[in-house]
Amino acid sequence: MKGISFISTIIILSAVLSSFAQEEILVRKYFRNRNTYVIVCKGFPNEALTGKPRIESAKEAALINAQIIARAIFDDSVDVFRYGLVEKYRVYRDSAVVYYVIRMNNLRQRLR
């Protein structure tokens, strides 16, 4: 039960932060075709961490940001966790960028 509440807290916190700074977080979003949507998002690391944990925290932040943005784009029939996958990450000194791809039949028709 604790794990679920921790994850919920992270998602809610990320949603609030991303709504304030979406212009800094969202790099690009577009349809590749009618069934495939790509979201390119930034994530910033936990400043208290160093080394590999710092990089991983930036990658996780980028992924959560992309998933939150995807949930806002599509209607409730699209489970962005089930149909989404990470295509690749790019890691920079002060951030990470995720290419998050959502594939589902007739995805273009499921916009909000």
C-alpha positions, 0 to 999 in steps of 0.5 A: 500500500505504501508503494502505491501512495508513493507513486501517486505522490510522485505523479501528482507532484510531477503533474503540478511541476510540469504544468508550471514549466511545460515549456521547458519540459516538452521538447516536441510532440507529433504524430508519425502516422495515425496510430503512432504519437511521439512525445519528446520530453526533458527531465531534470536530475535530483540535485542531491544525487551524483553519478549514475543515480543522478542520471537515472533520476533525470531519465525517470523524471523525463519519462514521468513528464512524457506520460503526464503530457500524454494523458492530457493529450488523449481521451481516457480510452488510451492507456498511455502506460500500456501502449507507450514505450521508451524509444530512446533516451539522450543524456546530457550533463544537466538533463535527460531527454526521452522519446516516448512513443504511444502506439494504438489503432486509430490513435489520431481519433482519440485526441481530447 
